[in-house]
Amino acid sequence: MELVTISSGALTARINPLGAELWSLTDAAGAEYMTDADPAFWGGHAPLLFPVVGSLAGDVFRHHGQTYALPRHGFARRAQFEVVEAGLSYALFRLVDSPETREVYPFAFALKMAFALEGASLHMAATVSNRGDEPMPFSFGYHPAFAWPLPDGGAKEGHVIRFAEEEPAPVRRVGKGHGLVLPEKEATPVKGCELALSPDLFVADAVIWDELASRALSYVSPHGTRLDIAFPDTPQLGLWQVPGARYICIEPWAGHADPLGFDGEITQKPAIILLPAGESRSFRMDVSLAPR
């Protein structure tokens, strides 16, 4: 497994072509801002979620009366991407449909994943294209696991998420075992714009915003280390960790798991995207290391 390395001097990123997955993001001093991927908790780094986000009811979906099996978060995270371009500070990866993908997802697609470093910022852009002749239902999500605590950030206690907007809307949860969105809503844990991070938040699994006001946030340590994260194209957000782990997943999504009890066709699924034939849609995520 050979990782693709890009650098701006201020930041260096290493990407695994398996899943086009960001494995490492380090600063000029070598400090790591991504997960340590301790397998005792979770061995992932930053999987791409496509063509579904989260779980399907029974791990299947229906389309035109046919049933197809898809695992949680889809297949892109376990697929080998083609390295289209790899330069000093830029890399482009591509995944296209194949006989194997069409057995579980009967659509002609292309998924391009671009990474670009500019100073202390990492720009990521996923572009989904419909290469078929009918509307293509899909969801897309980012799932990066950032170090918690941040480098030189002090203890885990005191790290916060600061949203760009106030977030008064209630949050959602998924059920243990089935991973489907529960009908009950919980009062938001956000106070104004600020969420105090604690492992206790995740005892009941991920915290999900399906009515998110913000399209940017900051992940801030008590010592002032800060990541500014923008996600202008994704209207949902999940936060997740295995309690006790040394990461926090900050996950901008366009889509989410099936609601508990959903039994319709995939085109009827809440928050699904229907991409017209021949069209493309892009999803950006920018991560910037703020100066101290």
N, C-alpha and C positions, 0 to 999 in steps of 0.2 A: 504494500500500500504506500504509494508515493503522494504526499500532499503537495498541492500547488501553493507556493509562497509568493505573496506580493507585499510591497513595502513603500511607504512614503517617507521613511526616515523617522517621523514621529510615531508611526504605528506600523506594525507588521501583522499580517493576517495569513493564516494557513488554512487551506480549504481541501477537504477530502472529495475527490470526484465521485466517490460512492455517496450518493445522495446530494451532491454539491453542498456539503455540510461544512459550515464554518467550525473549525476545531480549536482555533487559538486566535487571540487578539492581544498583542503585547505592545507596551510602549517602548520608547528608546532605551530605557533602563532594563528592559526585559521583564517587567512586571506583567503578570497574566491577568486579564480581565474576564476570561471565560472560566467555565466550570473545571474542576479537577477530575470530573467524570469518574468518581469513585464508584466502582460496581456494587459496593455495599448499599448504595442508594439508587443511582441511575447512571448508566454508562453513556447516555446521549450527550451531545454537545449543542447542536442547533439544527435539528432536523427540519426539512421543508414538508409541510402538510399539504398533500395534493393526491388525488382529486377530492378528498373529503377532509374535514377537520373534525377530530374527535371520533366517537363511535357511531355506528349505524345500529339500528335495532336488529338484533340477531346477527350482526356483522354482514347484513345483506341490504341491497337496494333493488327496487323494481323500476323497470323502464319498458314501456310498450308491452306490459304484461309478462316480461321475462324477468327472472331473478338472477342477480349477480352478487358474488361474495367479495367483500373488500374488508381488509383488516382496519383496525383503528388508525386513523390519520392517513390512510391510503398507502400507495406503493412507492411514491417518489423517494421517500427517505431510505429505501433499501435498493434503489435502482442505480445502475452505473451510468453516470452522465458522460457525454462526450466533452472533452476539453476543446472548445472551439478556438479560444485565444488565451494566451497567458503571457502578459508582459510584466514590466517592472512593478507597476502599481495597479494593474487591471487584469481581470480574468473573466472569461465568459464560458459558461457550461450550458449544455443542451440535452434534453431528454425528449424523444419523440415516441409516438405510439408504435407498438409492435404486435405481432400475433399474440404474444403473452399478455400484454396489457389489454388488448381488445377482448380477451376471454373474460376479464373481470370488470372492464370498463369499456363499453363498445363505442368508443369515440376516437376520431382521429385528432390528435392534439400535438402541440409542441410546447414545452416548458423551457424557457431560457432563464438562466440565473446569472446575473452580472454582479461582480464585486469590484469596487473602485476605492482606492485610498487617496485622500487629498488632505495633506497636513494631518491634523489629529481627528479626522472624520473618516468613517467607513460608510460608503454608500452602497446599498444593496437594492437590486431591482429584479423582481421576478415578472416575467411576461408570459402569459398563457395565451396561446393562439388556437382557434378552432379551425382545423384543416378539413373538416367534414362538410356535409351539405344539410345539416339540421342543427337547431340550437343545441348547445352543449352545456349540460348542467355540471357545475363544479363548485368547490370551495377551495380556498387557499389560506395558508397560515404560516407565520414564522414561529419558531419555538426555541429561541436562543436561551441558553442557561449562563447567566453572568455570575461571576464570583461573588459570594456572600460569606464573609465580609469582602469588600473591595480592597485592592492592594493599598496598604498604608491607611486603611480606613478606620482602624480601631476595631472594637468588638462588634459582633453582629447586632447587638442591641443598639438602637439609635439610628440604624439605617432606615430611610424613608423613601417612599415614592411621592413625588410632587407632580400632580397633574397640571396640565396647562389651563384647564377649566375646573370649576367646581363640579363635583360628581355626586349629586344627591340621589340619583336613581338607585333602586335596589339592585342587588347582585343575584346571580344564579349559582346553583351547584349542580354537580352530576352525582348520580347515585352510585354507591359502592357496588362493585360487581358488574353492573351493566354499562356504566359510563354514559347514560343518557341524561339529558337536561331535565331536572325535576321541575314540576309545576309550581312548587312553592318558591317565593322570593324571600330574600333576607334583606334586612336594613343594611344600607351601605356602611362598610367600615371606614370610609373616607371621611375625614373631618375637614370640611371645606374643600381644599385642594390636596390635602396631605394624608397619606396612608402610612401609619407606623407599621413596619414589617416585624412580624413575629412568627416563629414556626407554628404557633397555635392557630394561625389563620388557615393552615393547610391540613389540619387534622381531618377535616371533612372533604379533602381533595381540593381541586382548583377553585379559585374565586373567579367568576366570569361576569363581565360587563357586556350585556347585549343591548344596552341603551347608553352607549358611551358618548359623552360630550367632547372629550379631548381627542386630539390627534397628535399629541406630543406629551412627553413627561420627562422628568429627571429622576434618576436613581442616585441617591445622595447618602454619603457616609457621615458619621458624626465628626470625622476629621476633615471633611470638606472635599474628599475625592468624589467626583461626580461624572456620571454618564448622562448626556442629553440624548434622548431617543425620540425620533419623529417617525410617524407612520400615517401619512396623509390619506392613504387609499384603503385603509382597513377599519371598518366601523365597529368591530368587536375586539375585546381584549380578555386574555386569560393571564392570571398569575398563578404559579404553581411551584412547589417543591415537595420532595419527600421530607417530612419534618426531621430536622437534625442534619440534613445535608448542607454542603458548603456552596450552594448555588441558589439563585432565584431565577426562575424562568419568567421572562416578560414577553408575552406572546400576542402580537397583533394578528387578528384573524379577520378574514372575510368569509363568514360562515361559522357554524358551530355544530356540535353533536345533534343527533336526532332528539327531539323532545320525547319524554316517556309517553308511550301510547301511540306514537306516530306510526301509521301503516299505509301512507299514501305512496305514490310514485315519487321518484327523486325530484322531478320537476316541481312537485308541490311542497317540497321540504322548506320550512321556514329558513330564511336567510340564504337560500341557494342562489347562485348566480346562473343566469341563462345567457350564454354567450352566443350571439348570432353567428351563422356560418360565415367563415372568411374573416372574422374580426378577432382582435386581440385586446387583452386588458392587462395592465401593469400594476404592480404593487410594490411600493417603495418603503424601505426602512433605512434610516440613517442613524448611526451611532457615533456620537462625538465625545471625546475625552475633554472635559472642560478644564481650562487653565486654573491653577490654584494660586 
